[in-house]
Amino acid sequence: MGRTANESILTAIGARVLRSRRLVRAPVWIYKARAGALFGSRILMLEHIGRKSGAPRYAVLEVVDHPGADVYVVASGFGRKAQWFRNIEANPRVRIYVGSRAPRRATARVLDRAEADRTLAAYRDRHPQTWERFRPVLENTLGAPITDTDTPLPIVELRCD
């Protein structure tokens, strides 16, 4: 079934908002002020180290899964070209901020394709409406369709130490 003109416009706007550095960076200051609880449990802030600069960097990401008390799973909506993703590949030692709690040390691990497919399928089952609205935006930012197998969407496990 094809998308309507309104859906296509909303997809383009959503992708453009995700590319707006000012809008995407705004939640970082909220987390730094220890007010991350405003975002609920489906969002976290990842502190990672710049692979060239060595400086701390931050990204606010949706929690795709939370399979255990010390494990969070996130996705890279811009694929493997996202700076935070490239940084954690170079240095998987990170810190995560969840809610208004103090940051916790963690190790990042990129899931293999089979794990990513299973994680994404479980997310689609738990949040079907969110997925239907957000999938076209992700496909726009990734430049590729997201299918049930061999997803082009990189998914990362963050395991607290």
DSSP file with accessible surface (Angstrom, degrees, kcal/mol):
  #  RESIDUE AA STRUCTURE BP1 BP2  ACC     N-H-->O    O-->H-N    N-H-->O    O-->H-N    TCO  KAPPA ALPHA  PHI   PSI    X-CA   Y-CA   Z-CA
    1    1 A M              0   0  238      0, 0.0     2,-0.1     0, 0.0     0, 0.0   0.000 360.0 360.0 360.0 130.4    0.0    0.0    0.0
    2    2 A G        -     0   0   67      1,-0.1     2,-0.2     0, 0.0     0, 0.0  -0.335 360.0-104.9 -77.5 159.8    1.5    3.4   -1.0
    3    3 A R        -     0   0  111      1,-0.1    -1,-0.1    -2,-0.1     2,-0.1  -0.560  31.4-119.9 -82.2 148.6    1.9    6.3    1.3
    4    4 A T     >  -     0   0   77     -2,-0.2     4,-2.3     1,-0.1     5,-0.2  -0.344  29.4-105.8 -78.4 167.1   -0.4    9.3    1.1
    5    5 A A  H  > S+     0   0   74      1,-0.2     4,-2.3     2,-0.2     5,-0.2   0.910 122.4  52.4 -60.4 -40.9    1.0   12.8    0.4
    6    6 A N  H  > S+     0   0  118      1,-0.2     4,-2.7     2,-0.2    -1,-0.2   0.905 108.5  49.7 -63.0 -41.7    0.5   13.7    4.0
    7    7 A E  H  > S+     0   0   96      2,-0.2     4,-2.4     1,-0.2    -1,-0.2   0.907 110.9  50.1 -63.3 -40.4    2.4   10.7    5.2
    8    8 A S  H  X S+     0   0   54     -4,-2.3     4,-2.2     2,-0.2    -2,-0.2   0.904 111.3  48.4 -64.8 -39.9    5.2   11.5    2.8
    9    9 A I  H  X S+     0   0   95     -4,-2.3     4,-2.6     2,-0.2    -2,-0.2   0.933 112.0  48.9 -65.3 -45.4    5.4   15.1    4.1
   10   10 A L  H  X S+     0   0  118     -4,-2.7     4,-2.9     1,-0.2    -2,-0.2   0.888 110.3  51.9 -62.8 -37.8    5.4   14.0    7.7
   11   11 A T  H  X S+     0   0   11     -4,-2.4     4,-2.5     2,-0.2    -1,-0.2   0.934 110.8  47.2 -62.7 -45.7    8.1   11.5    7.0
   12   12 A A  H  X S+     0   0   53     -4,-2.2     4,-2.2     2,-0.2    -2,-0.2   0.916 113.5  48.1 -63.5 -41.1   10.2   14.2    5.3
   13   13 A I  H  X S+     0   0   90     -4,-2.6     4,-2.8     2,-0.2    -2,-0.2   0.933 111.1  50.9 -64.9 -44.8    9.6   16.6    8.3
   14   14 A G  H  X S+     0   0   20     -4,-2.9     4,-2.1     1,-0.2    -2,-0.2   0.922 111.6  47.2 -59.1 -43.9   10.5   13.9   10.8
   15   15 A A  H  X S+     0   0    1     -4,-2.5     4,-1.0     1,-0.2    -1,-0.2   0.902 112.0  50.8 -65.7 -37.8   13.7   13.1    9.0
   16   16 A R  H >< S+     0   0  194     -4,-2.2     3,-0.5    -5,-0.2     4,-0.5   0.911 107.9  52.0 -67.0 -41.1   14.6   16.8    8.8
   17   17 A V  H >< S+     0   0   67     -4,-2.8     3,-1.5     1,-0.2     7,-0.3   0.921 107.0  53.6 -60.3 -42.6   13.9   17.3   12.5
   18   18 A L  H 3< S+     0   0   55     -4,-2.1    -1,-0.2     1,-0.3    -2,-0.2   0.750 107.7  51.5 -65.5 -20.8   16.3   14.4   13.3
   19   19 A R  T << S+     0   0  131     -4,-1.0     2,-0.9    -3,-0.5    -1,-0.3   0.508  84.3 102.8 -91.3  -5.2   18.9   16.2   11.2
   20   20 A S    <>  -     0   0   40     -3,-1.5     4,-2.6    -4,-0.5     5,-0.3  -0.688  57.8-162.2 -82.3 106.2   18.5   19.5   13.2
   21   21 A R  H  > S+     0   0  185     -2,-0.9     4,-2.3     1,-0.2     5,-0.2   0.901  86.6  53.5 -57.4 -41.7   21.5   19.6   15.5
   22   22 A R  H  > S+     0   0  217      1,-0.2     4,-1.1     2,-0.2    -1,-0.2   0.930 113.0  41.9 -62.3 -46.5   19.9   22.2   17.8
   23   23 A L  H  4 S+     0   0  101      1,-0.2     3,-0.3     2,-0.2    -1,-0.2   0.910 116.3  48.0 -68.2 -40.5   16.7   20.2   18.3
   24   24 A V  H  < S+     0   0   57     -4,-2.6    36,-0.3    -7,-0.3     4,-0.2   0.838 112.3  49.9 -71.0 -30.5   18.4   16.9   18.7
   25   25 A R  H >X S+     0   0   64     -4,-2.3     3,-1.4    -5,-0.3     4,-0.7   0.718  88.2  84.6 -80.9 -20.4   21.0   18.4   21.2
   26   26 A A  H >X S+     0   0   50     -4,-1.1     4,-1.0    -3,-0.3     3,-0.9   0.885  84.0  56.2 -54.5 -43.6   18.4   20.0   23.5
   27   27 A P  H 3> S+     0   0   25      0, 0.0     4,-2.3     0, 0.0    -1,-0.3   0.780  93.0  71.6 -63.1 -22.2   17.6   16.9   25.6
   28   28 A V  H <> S+     0   0    1     -3,-1.4     4,-2.6    -4,-0.2     5,-0.2   0.929  97.0  49.6 -57.8 -43.4   21.3   16.6   26.5
   29   29 A W  H <X S+     0   0  165     -3,-0.9     4,-1.4    -4,-0.7    -1,-0.2   0.861 107.7  54.2 -67.2 -32.3   21.1   19.7   28.7
   30   30 A I  H  <>S+     0   0   57     -4,-1.0     5,-2.4     2,-0.2     6,-0.2   0.934 110.8  45.6 -66.8 -43.5   18.0   18.2   30.4
   31   31 A Y  H ><5S+     0   0    3     -4,-2.3     3,-2.1     1,-0.2     5,-0.3   0.913 109.7  54.2 -65.4 -41.3   19.9   15.0   31.2
   32   32 A K  H 3<5S+     0   0   86     -4,-2.6    -1,-0.2     1,-0.3    -2,-0.2   0.816 104.6  55.3 -63.7 -26.9   22.9   17.0   32.4
   33   33 A A  T 3<5S-     0   0   75     -4,-1.4    -1,-0.3    -5,-0.2    -2,-0.2   0.318 119.3-115.1 -84.4   7.6   20.6   18.9   34.8
   34   34 A R  T < 5S+     0   0  127     -3,-2.1    -3,-0.2     1,-0.1     3,-0.2   0.815  86.6 117.7  60.8  33.8   19.5   15.5   36.2
   35   35 A A    > < +     0   0   32     -5,-2.4     3,-2.0    -6,-0.1    -4,-0.2   0.021  24.7 122.9-113.9  25.6   16.0   16.0   34.9
   36   36 A G  G >   +     0   0    0     63,-0.5     3,-2.2    -5,-0.3    63,-0.4   0.707  55.3  80.7 -61.8 -18.9   16.1   13.0   32.5
   37   37 A A  G >  S+     0   0   61      1,-0.3     3,-1.6    -3,-0.2    -1,-0.3   0.765  75.4  75.8 -61.0 -20.3   13.0   11.5   34.2
   38   38 A L  G <  S+     0   0  137     -3,-2.0    -1,-0.3     1,-0.3    -2,-0.2   0.785  94.0  51.5 -59.6 -25.5   11.0   14.0   32.1
   39   39 A F  G X  S-     0   0   67     -3,-2.2     3,-0.5     1,-0.2    -1,-0.3   0.507 104.4-140.0 -90.9  -7.1   11.6   11.6   29.2
   40   40 A G  G X   -     0   0   37     -3,-1.6     3,-0.6    -4,-0.3    59,-0.4  -0.249  41.7 -53.2  77.6-165.7   10.4    8.5   30.9
   41   41 A S  G 3  S+     0   0   99      1,-0.2    -1,-0.2    57,-0.1    -4,-0.0   0.498 122.2  72.5 -92.8  -2.9   12.0    5.1   30.6
   42   42 A R  G <  S+     0   0   89     -3,-0.5    21,-3.3    20,-0.1     2,-0.4   0.405  94.0  59.8 -93.6   5.6   12.0    4.8   26.8
   43   43 A I  E <   +A   62   0A  44     -3,-0.6    56,-0.5    19,-0.3     2,-0.3  -0.976  58.7 172.3-132.5 143.4   14.8    7.4   26.4
   44   44 A L  E     -AB  61  98A   0     17,-2.5    17,-2.7    -2,-0.4     2,-0.5  -0.944  28.2-123.7-140.6 164.7   18.4    7.5   27.7
   45   45 A M  E     -AB  60  97A   0     52,-2.4    52,-2.8    -2,-0.3     2,-0.5  -0.961  21.2-153.7-111.9 131.8   21.5    9.6   27.1
   46   46 A L  E     -AB  59  96A   0     13,-3.4    13,-2.0    -2,-0.5     2,-0.6  -0.898   1.8-159.7-104.6 125.2   24.7    7.9   26.0
   47   47 A E  E     +AB  58  95A  21     48,-3.4    48,-2.1    -2,-0.5     2,-0.3  -0.938  24.2 165.1-102.5 123.5   28.0    9.5   26.8
   48   48 A H  E     -A   57   0A   6      9,-2.5     9,-3.3    -2,-0.6     2,-0.5  -0.840  36.7-106.2-132.6 168.9   30.7    8.2   24.5
   49   49 A I  E     -A   56   0A  53     42,-0.4    42,-0.1    44,-0.3    41,-0.1  -0.873  34.3-113.2-105.0 129.9   34.3    9.3   23.7
   50   50 A G     >  -     0   0    6      5,-3.0     4,-1.7    -2,-0.5    34,-0.1  -0.370  20.1-140.8 -59.4 129.6   35.0   11.0   20.3
   51   51 A R  T  4 S+     0   0   76      1,-0.2    -1,-0.2     2,-0.2    -2,-0.0   0.759  98.7  25.8 -69.3 -23.5   37.2    8.7   18.3
   52   52 A K  T  4 S+     0   0  183      3,-0.1    -1,-0.2     0, 0.0    -2,-0.1   0.808 130.2  37.9-103.0 -43.3   39.4   11.6   17.0
   53   53 A S  T  4 S-     0   0   67      2,-0.1    -2,-0.2     1,-0.1    -3,-0.0   0.771  85.9-142.1 -82.1 -28.5   39.0   14.3   19.7
   54   54 A G     <  +     0   0   49     -4,-1.7    -3,-0.1     1,-0.3    -1,-0.1   0.518  58.9 131.2  74.8   4.9   39.0   12.0   22.8
   55   55 A A        -     0   0   31      1,-0.1    -5,-3.0    -6,-0.1    -1,-0.3  -0.577  68.3 -95.0 -90.3 151.9   36.4   14.4   24.2
   56   56 A P  E     -A   49   0A  63      0, 0.0     2,-0.3     0, 0.0    -7,-0.2  -0.409  44.8-172.5 -63.5 139.4   33.1   13.3   25.8
   57   57 A R  E     -A   48   0A 116     -9,-3.3    -9,-2.5    -2,-0.1     2,-0.4  -0.917   7.4-146.8-130.4 159.5   30.2   13.3   23.4
   58   58 A Y  E     +A   47   0A  38     -2,-0.3     2,-0.3   -11,-0.2   -11,-0.2  -0.964  14.9 178.0-135.1 145.1   26.5   12.8   24.0
   59   59 A A  E     -A   46   0A  13    -13,-2.0   -13,-3.4    -2,-0.4     2,-0.5  -0.990  20.7-143.3-143.3 135.2   23.5   11.3   22.2
   60   60 A V  E     +A   45   0A  33     -2,-0.3     2,-0.3   -36,-0.3   -15,-0.2  -0.893  32.5 177.8-100.0 126.3   19.9   10.9   23.4
   61   61 A L  E     -A   44   0A  20    -17,-2.7   -17,-2.5    -2,-0.5     2,-0.3  -0.924  32.0-109.0-133.3 152.2   18.4    7.7   22.1
   62   62 A E  E     -A   43   0A  52     -2,-0.3     2,-0.7   -19,-0.2    13,-0.6  -0.603  33.6-122.8 -78.5 138.8   15.3    5.7   22.3
   63   63 A V  E     -C   74   0A  11    -21,-3.3    11,-0.2    -2,-0.3     3,-0.1  -0.746  26.6-175.7 -81.3 115.2   15.5    2.5   24.3
   64   64 A V  E    S-     0   0A   9      9,-3.0     2,-0.3    -2,-0.7    10,-0.2   0.818  70.0  -1.0 -80.9 -33.8   14.4   -0.3   21.9
   65   65 A D  E     -C   73   0A  43      8,-1.4     8,-2.7    -3,-0.1    -1,-0.3  -0.987  47.7-164.9-155.1 154.9   14.6   -3.0   24.6
   66   66 A H  E     +     0   0A  87     -2,-0.3     6,-0.2     6,-0.2    -3,-0.0  -0.626  20.5 167.2-140.8  72.0   15.4   -3.3   28.3
   67   67 A P  E     +     0   0A  82      0, 0.0     2,-0.3     0, 0.0     5,-0.1   0.632  65.4  12.5 -71.7 -12.6   15.8   -7.1   28.8
   68   68 A G  E >  S-C   71   0A  28      3,-0.9     3,-1.7    -3,-0.1    -3,-0.0  -0.976  84.1 -96.7-156.2 166.2   17.4   -6.8   32.2
   69   69 A A  T 3  S+     0   0   77     -2,-0.3    -1,-0.1     1,-0.3     3,-0.0   0.817 125.0  33.8 -56.9 -31.9   18.1   -4.4   35.0
   70   70 A D  T 3  S+     0   0   73     90,-0.1    90,-3.2    89,-0.0     2,-0.4   0.167 106.2  82.3-111.4  17.1   21.6   -3.6   33.7
   71   71 A V  E <   +CD  68 159A   8     -3,-1.7    -3,-0.9    88,-0.2     2,-0.4  -0.985  46.7 175.4-131.2 128.8   21.0   -4.0   29.9
   72   72 A Y  E     - D   0 158A   9     86,-2.5    86,-3.8    -2,-0.4     2,-0.4  -0.965  14.4-153.5-127.4 145.6   19.6   -1.4   27.5
   73   73 A V  E     +CD  65 157A   6     -8,-2.7    -9,-3.0    -2,-0.4    -8,-1.4  -0.981  17.3 174.6-124.1 130.6   19.3   -1.8   23.8
   74   74 A V  E     -CD  63 156A   0     82,-2.7    82,-3.3    -2,-0.4     2,-0.3  -0.864  19.6-134.8-129.7 163.6   19.3    1.2   21.4
   75   75 A A  E     - D   0 155A  21    -13,-0.6     2,-1.0    -2,-0.3    80,-0.2  -0.894  15.2-127.3-121.2 151.8   19.2    1.6   17.6
   76   76 A S    >   -     0   0    0     78,-2.7     3,-2.4    -2,-0.3     5,-0.1  -0.807  20.1-169.9 -99.0  95.9   21.2    3.9   15.3
   77   77 A G  T 3  S+     0   0   19     -2,-1.0    -1,-0.2     1,-0.3     3,-0.1   0.696  87.7  49.1 -61.7 -19.6   18.6    5.7   13.2
   78   78 A F  T >  S-     0   0   58      1,-0.3     3,-0.9    -3,-0.1    -1,-0.3   0.191 108.9-133.8-102.7  14.4   21.3    7.1   11.0
   79   79 A G  G X   -     0   0    6     -3,-2.4     3,-1.3     1,-0.2    -1,-0.3  -0.250  57.6 -26.6  72.6-155.9   22.9    3.8   10.5
   80   80 A R  G 3  S+     0   0  125      1,-0.2    -1,-0.2    72,-0.2    -3,-0.1   0.584 130.0  68.3 -74.4  -8.7   26.6    3.1   10.7
   81   81 A K  G <  S+     0   0  122     -3,-0.9    -1,-0.2    -5,-0.1    -2,-0.2   0.599  70.0 115.0 -87.7  -8.7   27.5    6.7    9.7
   82   82 A A  S <> S-     0   0   11     -3,-1.3     4,-2.5     1,-0.1     5,-0.2  -0.353  70.1-132.8 -61.0 136.7   26.1    8.2   13.0
   83   83 A Q  H  > S+     0   0  105      1,-0.2     4,-2.5     2,-0.2     5,-0.2   0.909 105.1  51.7 -60.5 -43.0   28.9    9.7   14.9
   84   84 A W  H  > S+     0   0   25      1,-0.2     4,-2.3     2,-0.2    -1,-0.2   0.911 110.8  49.5 -62.7 -36.9   27.9    8.1   18.2
   85   85 A F  H  > S+     0   0    0      1,-0.2     4,-1.8     2,-0.2    -2,-0.2   0.934 111.1  48.0 -66.9 -44.9   27.9    4.7   16.5
   86   86 A R  H  X S+     0   0   94     -4,-2.5     4,-1.5     1,-0.2    -1,-0.2   0.882 111.6  52.4 -63.2 -36.3   31.3    5.2   14.9
   87   87 A N  H  X S+     0   0    6     -4,-2.5     4,-2.4    -5,-0.2    -2,-0.2   0.905 108.4  48.1 -67.5 -41.6   32.6    6.4   18.3
   88   88 A I  H  < S+     0   0    4     -4,-2.3    -1,-0.2     1,-0.2    -2,-0.2   0.801 107.5  56.6 -73.7 -23.9   31.4    3.3   20.2
   89   89 A E  H  < S+     0   0  102     -4,-1.8    -1,-0.2    -5,-0.2    -2,-0.2   0.897 112.9  41.9 -67.6 -37.0   32.8    1.0   17.6
   90   90 A A  H  < S+     0   0   65     -4,-1.5    -2,-0.2     1,-0.3    -1,-0.2   0.839 137.0  12.3 -76.1 -35.0   36.2    2.7   18.2
   91   91 A N     <  -     0   0   56     -4,-2.4   -42,-0.4   -42,-0.1    -1,-0.3  -0.811  62.7-172.7-146.4  99.6   35.7    2.7   22.0
   92   92 A P        +     0   0   52      0, 0.0    16,-2.4     0, 0.0     2,-0.6   0.534  56.4 106.7 -75.7  -3.4   32.9    0.6   23.5
   93   93 A R  E     + E   0 107A 105     14,-0.2   -44,-0.3    12,-0.1     2,-0.2  -0.667  49.9 151.7 -78.1 118.3   33.4    2.0   27.0
   94   94 A V  E     - E   0 106A   7     12,-2.6    12,-2.7    -2,-0.6     2,-0.4  -0.779  40.8-129.3-135.2 176.3   30.5    4.4   27.6
   95   95 A R  E     -BE  47 105A  75    -48,-2.1   -48,-3.4    10,-0.3     2,-0.4  -0.981  20.7-154.2-129.1 145.5   28.3    5.9   30.3
   96   96 A I  E     -BE  46 104A   1      8,-2.7     8,-2.5    -2,-0.4     2,-0.5  -0.953   5.4-154.3-122.9 143.6   24.5    5.9   30.2
   97   97 A Y  E     -B   45   0A  22    -52,-2.8   -52,-2.4    -2,-0.4     2,-0.5  -0.974  15.6-178.8-113.4 120.3   22.1    8.3   31.9
   98   98 A V  E >   -B   44   0A  15     -2,-0.5     3,-1.6     4,-0.3   -61,-0.1  -0.989  58.1 -36.3-123.8 126.3   18.6    6.8   32.6
   99   99 A G  T 3  S-     0   0   17    -56,-0.5   -63,-0.5    -2,-0.5   -61,-0.1  -0.337 113.9 -39.3  61.0-139.5   16.0    9.0   34.2
  100  100 A S  T 3  S+     0   0   52    -64,-0.3    -1,-0.2   -65,-0.2     2,-0.1   0.228 105.2 118.6-104.3  12.8   17.4   11.3   36.8
  101  101 A R  S <  S-     0   0  131     -3,-1.6    -3,-0.2     1,-0.1   -65,-0.1  -0.339  75.4 -88.5 -75.8 162.3   19.9    8.9   38.2
  102  102 A A        -     0   0   52      1,-0.1    -4,-0.3    -5,-0.1    -1,-0.1  -0.277  58.5 -87.3 -62.4 152.8   23.6    9.3   38.2
  103  103 A P        -     0   0   31      0, 0.0     2,-0.4     0, 0.0    -6,-0.2  -0.272  41.7-147.0 -65.1 151.3   25.4    8.0   35.1
  104  104 A R  E     -E   96   0A  77     -8,-2.5    -8,-2.7    -3,-0.1     2,-0.1  -0.960  15.3-116.9-121.2 141.0   26.4    4.4   35.0
  105  105 A R  E     +E   95   0A 165     -2,-0.4    56,-2.2   -10,-0.2     2,-0.3  -0.473  44.0 166.0 -72.1 143.7   29.4    2.9   33.2
  106  106 A A  E     -EF  94 160A   0    -12,-2.7   -12,-2.6    54,-0.3     2,-0.4  -0.953  34.1-124.3-151.2 168.3   28.6    0.4   30.5
  107  107 A T  E     -EF  93 159A  47     52,-2.3    52,-2.5    -2,-0.3     2,-0.3  -0.981  24.3-140.2-120.6 132.1   30.1   -1.5   27.6
  108  108 A A  E     - F   0 158A   8    -16,-2.4     2,-0.4    -2,-0.4    50,-0.2  -0.736  18.9-177.9 -93.3 139.3   28.5   -1.2   24.1
  109  109 A R  E     - F   0 157A  98     48,-2.4    48,-3.1    -2,-0.3     2,-0.4  -0.985  24.0-132.9-138.0 125.3   28.2   -4.2   21.8
  110  110 A V  E     - F   0 156A  42     -2,-0.4    46,-0.2    46,-0.2     2,-0.1  -0.644  29.2-126.3 -76.7 126.3   26.8   -4.1   18.3
  111  111 A L        -     0   0   14     44,-2.9    44,-0.3    -2,-0.4    -1,-0.1  -0.437  21.7-115.5 -71.1 146.9   24.3   -6.9   17.8
  112  112 A D     >  -     0   0   89     -2,-0.1     4,-2.8     1,-0.1     5,-0.2  -0.261  37.9 -94.6 -73.3 171.4   24.8   -9.2   14.9
  113  113 A R  H  > S+     0   0  125      1,-0.2     4,-2.8     2,-0.2    38,-0.3   0.889 124.5  49.9 -58.8 -42.5   22.1   -9.3   12.1
  114  114 A A  H  > S+     0   0   48      2,-0.2     4,-2.2     1,-0.2    -1,-0.2   0.932 113.7  45.8 -64.3 -43.7   20.1  -12.2   13.6
  115  115 A E  H  > S+     0   0   44      2,-0.2     4,-2.5     1,-0.2    -2,-0.2   0.911 113.4  50.3 -63.6 -42.0   20.1  -10.6   17.0
  116  116 A A  H  X S+     0   0    4     -4,-2.8     4,-2.8     2,-0.2     5,-0.2   0.915 109.2  51.0 -63.4 -42.9   19.1   -7.2   15.5
  117  117 A D  H  X S+     0   0   24     -4,-2.8     4,-2.4    -5,-0.2    -1,-0.2   0.927 112.4  46.3 -60.8 -44.6   16.3   -8.8   13.5
  118  118 A R  H  X S+     0   0  157     -4,-2.2     4,-2.2     2,-0.2    -2,-0.2   0.913 113.3  49.1 -64.8 -42.2   14.9  -10.5   16.6
  119  119 A T  H  X S+     0   0   19     -4,-2.5     4,-2.2     2,-0.2    -2,-0.2   0.924 112.7  47.3 -63.9 -44.3   15.1   -7.3   18.7
  120  120 A L  H  X S+     0   0    4     -4,-2.8     4,-2.7     2,-0.2    -2,-0.2   0.901 110.5  52.3 -66.5 -39.1   13.4   -5.2   16.0
  121  121 A A  H  X S+     0   0   31     -4,-2.4     4,-2.0    -5,-0.2    -1,-0.2   0.919 110.1  48.7 -62.6 -41.9   10.6   -7.8   15.6
  122  122 A A  H  X S+     0   0   34     -4,-2.2     4,-2.1     2,-0.2    -1,-0.2   0.904 110.7  50.9 -65.5 -38.8   10.0   -7.7   19.3
  123  123 A Y  H  X S+     0   0    7     -4,-2.2     4,-2.7     1,-0.2    -2,-0.2   0.939 108.7  51.2 -63.4 -44.9    9.9   -3.9   19.3
  124  124 A R  H  < S+     0   0   41     -4,-2.7    -1,-0.2     1,-0.2    -2,-0.2   0.890 110.8  49.4 -59.8 -38.8    7.4   -4.0   16.4
  125  125 A D  H  < S+     0   0  135     -4,-2.0    -1,-0.2     1,-0.2    -2,-0.2   0.882 115.6  42.2 -67.6 -39.7    5.2   -6.4   18.4
  126  126 A R  H  < S+     0   0  107     -4,-2.1    -2,-0.2     1,-0.2    -1,-0.2   0.817 129.7  24.9 -76.6 -33.0    5.3   -4.2   21.6
  127  127 A H     X  +     0   0   47     -4,-2.7     4,-2.7    -5,-0.2    -1,-0.2  -0.466  68.3 156.2-132.1  62.0    4.9   -0.8   19.9
  128  128 A P  H  > S+     0   0   73      0, 0.0     4,-2.3     0, 0.0     5,-0.2   0.882  76.7  46.6 -61.9 -40.1    3.1   -1.4   16.5
  129  129 A Q  H  > S+     0   0  148      2,-0.2     4,-1.8     1,-0.2     5,-0.2   0.931 113.7  47.6 -69.3 -44.0    1.7    2.2   16.2
  130  130 A T  H  > S+     0   0   36      1,-0.2     4,-2.7     2,-0.2     5,-0.3   0.931 112.7  50.8 -60.2 -44.3    5.0    3.8   17.1
  131  131 A W  H  X S+     0   0   10     -4,-2.7     4,-3.0     1,-0.2    -2,-0.2   0.925 107.7  51.6 -60.8 -45.1    6.7    1.6   14.6
  132  132 A E  H  < S+     0   0  107     -4,-2.3    -1,-0.2     1,-0.2    -2,-0.2   0.858 115.9  41.6 -63.5 -33.6    4.3    2.3   11.8
  133  133 A R  H  < S+     0   0  166     -4,-1.8     4,-0.4    -5,-0.2    -1,-0.2   0.861 122.6  38.1 -78.5 -36.7    4.8    6.1   12.3
  134  134 A F  H  X S+     0   0   69     -4,-2.7     4,-2.4    -5,-0.2     3,-0.3   0.750  96.9  76.8 -91.8 -24.0    8.5    6.0   12.8
  135  135 A R  H  X S+     0   0   67     -4,-3.0     4,-2.9    -5,-0.3     5,-0.2   0.923  94.9  50.3 -54.7 -47.0    9.6    3.3   10.3
  136  136 A P  H  > S+     0   0   13      0, 0.0     4,-2.0     0, 0.0    -1,-0.2   0.877 109.9  51.7 -61.7 -33.6    9.3    5.6    7.3
  137  137 A V  H  > S+     0   0   10     -4,-0.4     4,-2.5    -3,-0.3    -2,-0.2   0.941 111.7  46.4 -65.5 -46.0   11.3    8.3    9.1
  138  138 A L  H  X S+     0   0   12     -4,-2.4     4,-2.9     1,-0.2     5,-0.3   0.911 110.4  52.6 -62.3 -42.5   14.1    5.7    9.8
  139  139 A E  H  X>S+     0   0   28     -4,-2.9     4,-2.0    -5,-0.2     5,-1.0   0.890 109.7  50.7 -61.6 -35.5   14.0    4.4    6.2
  140  140 A N  H  <5S+     0   0   68     -4,-2.0    -2,-0.2    -5,-0.2    -1,-0.2   0.932 114.0  42.4 -66.0 -46.5   14.4    8.0    5.1
  141  141 A T  H  <5S+     0   0    1     -4,-2.5    -2,-0.2     1,-0.2    -1,-0.2   0.858 119.6  43.9 -70.9 -33.7   17.4    8.6    7.3
  142  142 A L  H  <5S-     0   0   28     -4,-2.9    -1,-0.2     2,-0.2    -2,-0.2   0.758  98.9-136.4 -78.4 -28.4   19.0    5.2    6.5
  143  143 A G  T  <5S+     0   0   69     -4,-2.0    -3,-0.2    -5,-0.3    -4,-0.1   0.743  74.7  83.7  76.0  22.6   18.3    5.5    2.8
  144  144 A A  S   <S-     0   0   34     -5,-1.0    -1,-0.2    -6,-0.2    -2,-0.2  -0.991  83.9-101.8-153.7 149.1   17.1    1.9    2.8
  145  145 A P        -     0   0   89      0, 0.0     2,-0.7     0, 0.0   -10,-0.0  -0.433  30.7-131.2 -71.0 147.6   13.9   -0.1    3.5
  146  146 A I        +     0   0   13      5,-0.1     2,-0.2    -2,-0.1     5,-0.1  -0.907  33.4 179.7-101.8 115.9   13.7   -1.9    6.8
  147  147 A T        -     0   0   70     -2,-0.7     4,-0.1     2,-0.3     0, 0.0  -0.522  43.5 -97.9-108.3 178.0   12.5   -5.4    6.3
  148  148 A D  S    S+     0   0  113     -2,-0.2     2,-0.3     2,-0.1     3,-0.2   0.710 106.6  38.6 -71.8 -21.3   11.9   -8.3    8.6
  149  149 A T  S    S+     0   0   87      1,-0.2    -2,-0.3   -31,-0.0   -35,-0.1  -0.947 115.1  16.6-130.6 154.5   15.3   -9.9    7.9
  150  150 A D  S    S-     0   0  100     -2,-0.3    -1,-0.2     1,-0.1    -3,-0.1   0.916  80.1-158.8  53.8  49.4   18.8   -8.4    7.4
  151  151 A T        -     0   0    2    -38,-0.3    -1,-0.1    -3,-0.2    -5,-0.1  -0.285  19.2-148.9 -58.9 137.7   17.8   -5.1    8.9
  152  152 A P  S    S+     0   0   41      0, 0.0   -72,-0.2     0, 0.0    -1,-0.2   0.467  72.5 103.2 -82.5  -0.8   20.1   -2.2    7.9
  153  153 A L  S    S-     0   0    5    -74,-0.1     2,-0.2   -73,-0.0   -76,-0.1  -0.719  72.4-137.9 -86.4 108.1   19.3   -0.6   11.3
  154  154 A P        -     0   0    8      0, 0.0   -78,-2.7     0, 0.0     2,-0.4  -0.451  18.9-161.1 -67.7 134.3   22.3   -1.1   13.6
  155  155 A I  E     -D   75   0A   1    -44,-0.3   -44,-2.9   -80,-0.2     2,-0.4  -0.965   2.5-160.2-122.2 137.9   21.2   -2.1   17.1
  156  156 A V  E     -DF  74 110A   0    -82,-3.3   -82,-2.7    -2,-0.4     2,-0.4  -0.954   9.8-145.9-125.4 132.1   23.5   -1.8   20.1
  157  157 A E  E     -DF  73 109A  26    -48,-3.1   -48,-2.4    -2,-0.4     2,-0.6  -0.826  10.5-159.6 -92.2 132.7   23.4   -3.4   23.5
  158  158 A L  E     -DF  72 108A   0    -86,-3.8   -86,-2.5    -2,-0.4     2,-0.6  -0.964   9.9-170.5-113.5 111.0   24.6   -1.3   26.4
  159  159 A R  E     -DF  71 107A 123    -52,-2.5   -52,-2.3    -2,-0.6   -88,-0.2  -0.918  18.5-131.6-109.7 119.3   25.5   -3.5   29.4
  160  160 A C  E       F   0 106A  10    -90,-3.2   -54,-0.3    -2,-0.6   -90,-0.1  -0.376 360.0 360.0 -68.4 145.1   26.2   -1.8   32.7
  161  161 A D              0   0  109    -56,-2.2   -56,-0.1    -2,-0.1    -1,-0.1  -0.417 360.0 360.0 -81.6 360.0   29.4   -2.8   34.6
